[in-house]
Amino acid sequence: MSIKKRCQEIVASMLSKTRLLYLPPLFSRKPSLRIINYHWTPMEERSSLEQHFETITQHYCSLDQNGLRAFLQGKHRDPRNPIIISFDDGFRNNLEVASPLLEEYGLTGWFFVIGKAGYSDGHIVEGNLNTRYCMSWDELNLLRSKGHVIGCHTMNHVDLGSIDHSVLHHELVASRQLIESEIGQSVLSFAYPYGTVNSFSKASMEMINATYEFAFHSFSSAIRPGHHPQALGRICVESGWSKDILQLRLNGFLDFRYRTPRNRFFRMLNETIQ
């Protein structure tokens, strides 16, 4: 475990023992949506992932796309705070490990997949993502048939802040068209790759806004009714973390760390819609 994660574990454990870990939601007058995002979910971390989902089931209401739309419109009626559980890159162990747990606990997963990873010869991001590790189209269709959400994560997992504008259509629009043709269902949601302060651009935002109903970035924040549907902040979590660290992040203790990139994202987004 890294020093950073070890420190988070110690702080989360201390706050949990004193019950301070659970105070922030008590002071919230309005319902707030939290979005968490996993990547790799290996079998050896199944037990801790199940603890995550058990905690979520006790305290949160899992949303699908209709639920997200209703929440942003101020029509959420469940007394529990809503949550979205997402997974990036389309790893096969999301299907093998996470999906059965989601279904056991009655939760909806959002799976943001890379277009090229669905091909038999898909080999991208310097070999880190390919069909040895990623789901096939048949496997994605299995997830879809179980009520989970399939979203787009570009065609080749590119950094949208640095690529040439001439390939944006291929990465953002053609990728959606490809996924839709393979799963037989509209793709309404997009997740930005990487999640750094420079991993987006005005041009990419404009195209994403014109192509998708919902867009997700990686700068953690609480989301309330009326929030812009193209600026949905996610909390990066790992399946091997303790439920105390999960709760630490869900309750916003680390949101301050993302203030600068979050503000930059909103400034650029506002420029695209003026």
C-alpha positions in Angstrom: 0.0 0.0 0.0 1.4 3.4 -1.0 2.1 6.1 1.7 -0.8 8.2 0.4 -3.3 5.3 0.7 -1.9 4.3 4.1 -2.5 7.9 5.3 -6.0 7.8 4.0 -6.6 4.5 5.7 -5.4 5.8 9.1 -7.5 9.0 8.8 -10.6 7.1 7.6 -10.3 4.6 10.5 -9.9 7.4 13.1 -12.9 9.3 11.8 -14.9 6.0 11.6 -14.2 5.2 15.3 -15.3 8.7 16.4 -18.3 8.6 14.0 -17.1 11.9 12.5 -16.8 10.0 9.2 -20.6 10.0 8.9 -21.3 13.6 9.8 -21.2 15.5 6.5 -24.5 14.1 5.0 -26.3 15.0 8.2 -25.7 18.7 7.5 -26.8 18.6 3.9 -30.3 20.1 3.4 -30.7 18.9 -0.2 -30.1 15.5 -1.7 -26.7 15.1 -3.3 -25.5 12.6 -5.9 -22.1 11.0 -5.6 -20.5 9.1 -8.5 -17.8 6.6 -7.9 -15.5 5.1 -10.5 -13.6 1.8 -10.5 -11.2 0.4 -13.1 -9.6 -3.0 -12.5 -11.7 -5.3 -10.2 -9.6 -8.5 -9.7 -11.0 -11.6 -8.1 -8.6 -11.3 -5.1 -10.4 -8.0 -4.2 -13.9 -9.4 -4.5 -14.4 -9.5 -0.7 -13.6 -5.8 -0.2 -15.7 -4.8 -3.3 -18.6 -6.7 -1.8 -18.2 -4.6 1.4 -18.4 -1.5 -0.7 -21.6 -2.6 -2.4 -23.1 -3.7 0.9 -22.4 -0.2 2.4 -23.8 1.5 -0.7 -27.0 -0.6 -0.5 -27.5 0.4 3.1 -27.1 4.2 2.6 -27.6 5.0 -1.1 -30.0 4.6 -4.0 -28.4 3.4 -7.2 -29.3 5.3 -10.4 -29.6 4.4 -14.0 -29.8 7.0 -16.8 -33.5 7.6 -16.2 -32.8 8.1 -12.5 -29.9 10.5 -13.2 -32.1 12.5 -15.6 -34.9 12.7 -12.9 -32.4 13.7 -10.2 -31.0 16.6 -12.2 -34.5 17.7 -12.9 -35.3 17.7 -9.2 -37.6 14.7 -9.4 -35.7 12.3 -7.1 -38.1 10.9 -4.5 -36.1 8.2 -2.7 -35.1 9.4 0.8 -31.6 8.0 0.4 -29.0 10.0 -1.4 -28.4 8.8 -5.0 -25.2 7.2 -6.2 -23.8 6.1 -9.6 -21.4 3.2 -9.7 -19.2 3.4 -12.8 -16.3 1.4 -14.3 -13.8 2.6 -16.9 -12.1 0.9 -19.8 -14.3 -2.2 -20.1 -12.1 -4.7 -18.3 -13.3 -8.3 -18.3 -13.0 -8.7 -14.6 -15.7 -6.0 -14.3 -18.0 -8.6 -15.9 -16.6 -11.6 -13.9 -16.3 -10.0 -10.5 -18.2 -6.7 -10.2 -21.3 -7.5 -12.3 -22.5 -10.5 -10.2 -22.1 -8.5 -7.0 -24.0 -5.5 -8.5 -26.8 -7.8 -9.4 -26.8 -9.6 -6.1 -27.2 -6.2 -4.3 -29.7 -4.8 -6.8 -27.3 -2.1 -8.1 -26.9 -0.6 -11.6 -23.4 -0.4 -13.1 -22.3 2.1 -15.7 -19.6 0.7 -17.9 -17.6 3.2 -20.0 -15.9 1.2 -22.8 -13.3 1.9 -25.4 -14.4 1.3 -29.0 -11.2 -0.4 -30.2 -11.1 -2.7 -27.2 -14.0 -4.6 -28.6 -12.1 -5.8 -31.7 -10.3 -9.1 -31.8 -7.2 -7.2 -32.8 -7.7 -4.3 -30.4 -4.4 -3.3 -28.9 -4.1 0.2 -27.6 -2.5 2.4 -25.0 0.9 0.8 -25.4 -0.5 -2.6 -24.8 -2.2 -1.9 -21.5 -5.7 -2.3 -22.9 -6.5 -5.0 -25.3 -8.9 -7.9 -25.7 -6.8 -10.1 -23.4 -8.1 -7.9 -20.6 -11.2 -6.2 -22.1 -14.7 -7.5 -22.7 -15.9 -8.5 -26.1 -19.0 -7.1 -27.7 -20.9 -10.3 -26.7 -19.9 -9.7 -23.1 -20.9 -6.1 -23.2 -24.3 -7.1 -24.6 -24.6 -9.5 -21.7 -24.2 -6.6 -19.3 -26.6 -4.5 -21.3 -29.2 -7.3 -21.1 -28.9 -7.2 -17.3 -29.9 -3.6 -17.2 -26.5 -2.0 -16.8 -25.6 1.2 -18.6 -23.0 1.1 -21.5 -21.2 4.4 -22.1 -18.4 5.6 -24.3 -14.8 6.3 -23.2 -13.4 7.3 -26.7 -12.2 5.0 -29.5 -8.6 4.6 -28.3 -8.4 6.0 -24.8 -6.8 9.2 -25.9 -5.9 12.4 -23.9 -8.5 14.8 -25.3 -6.4 17.8 -24.2 -3.5 17.0 -26.4 -4.7 15.2 -29.5 -5.1 16.9 -32.9 -8.6 18.3 -33.5 -8.8 16.5 -36.8 -9.3 13.1 -35.0 -11.8 14.3 -32.4 -14.8 13.1 -34.5 -13.3 9.6 -34.7 -12.6 9.5 -31.0 -15.9 11.0 -29.8 -18.6 10.5 -32.5 -17.4 7.4 -34.5 -16.8 5.6 -31.2 -20.4 6.2 -30.1 -21.7 5.0 -33.4 -19.5 1.9 -33.3 -20.7 0.9 -29.8 -24.3 1.6 -30.6 -24.0 -0.6 -33.7 -22.6 -3.5 -31.6 -25.0 -3.3 -28.6 -28.2 -2.2 -30.5 -28.9 0.6 -28.0 -28.3 4.4 -27.9 -25.2 5.5 -26.1 -26.0 8.7 -24.1 -23.1 8.9 -21.7 -19.4 9.7 -22.0 -16.5 9.6 -19.6 -13.4 11.6 -20.1 -10.2 9.5 -20.1 -7.3 10.2 -17.7 -8.7 12.9 -15.4 -5.9 15.4 -15.2 -6.3 19.2 -15.2 -5.2 19.2 -18.9 -7.0 16.1 -20.2 -9.8 18.1 -22.0 -10.1 21.0 -24.4 -12.7 23.4 -25.5 -13.0 21.7 -28.9 -13.5 18.3 -27.3 -16.1 19.7 -24.9 -18.1 21.3 -27.7 -18.2 17.9 -29.6 -19.1 16.0 -26.5 -21.9 18.4 -25.6 -23.3 18.0 -29.1 -23.1 14.2 -29.0 -24.0 13.0 -25.5 -26.6 13.8 -22.9 -24.3 13.1 -20.0 -20.5 13.6 -19.5 -18.4 12.6 -16.6 -15.0 14.0 -15.4 -12.8 12.8 -12.6 -12.8 15.9 -10.3 -14.8 14.7 -7.2 -17.7 16.8 -6.1 -21.2 16.6 -4.7 -23.9 17.0 -7.4 -27.2 18.6 -6.7 -30.4 19.0 -8.8 -29.9 21.5 -11.6 -26.2 20.6 -12.0 -24.9 20.7 -15.6 -25.3 17.2 -17.1 -22.0 17.6 -19.0 -20.0 18.2 -15.9 -20.6 15.2 -13.6 -17.7 14.7 -11.2 -16.6 11.2 -10.2 -14.7 9.9 -7.3 -11.9 7.5 -8.2 -11.9 4.4 -5.9 -10.3 1.0 -6.0 -12.0 -2.3 -5.3 -9.3 -3.3 -2.7 -9.9 -0.3 -0.5 -11.5 -0.6 2.9 -15.1 0.6 3.3 -13.8 3.4 5.6 -11.8 4.9 2.7 -14.8 4.5 0.4 -16.9 6.4 3.0 -14.2 9.1 3.4 -14.4 9.8 -0.3 -18.2 9.5 -0.6 -18.6 12.1 2.2 -16.4 14.6 0.4 -13.5 14.8 2.8 -11.0 14.9 -0.2 -13.1 17.1 -2.6 -10.8 20.1 -1.9 -8.0 18.4 -3.7 -9.9 18.7 -7.0 -11.0 22.3 -6.7 -8.5 23.7 -9.2 -9.1 21.3 -12.1 -12.9 21.3 -11.3 -13.0 25.1 -11.6 -10.9 25.0 -14.8 -13.3 22.5 -16.3 -16.4 24.6 -15.5 -14.8 27.8 -16.9 -14.0 26.0 -20.2 -17.5 24.4 -20.2 -19.1 27.8 -19.7 -17.1 29.2 -22.7 -18.5 26.5 -24.9 -22.1 27.2 -24.1 -22.0 31.0 -24.3 
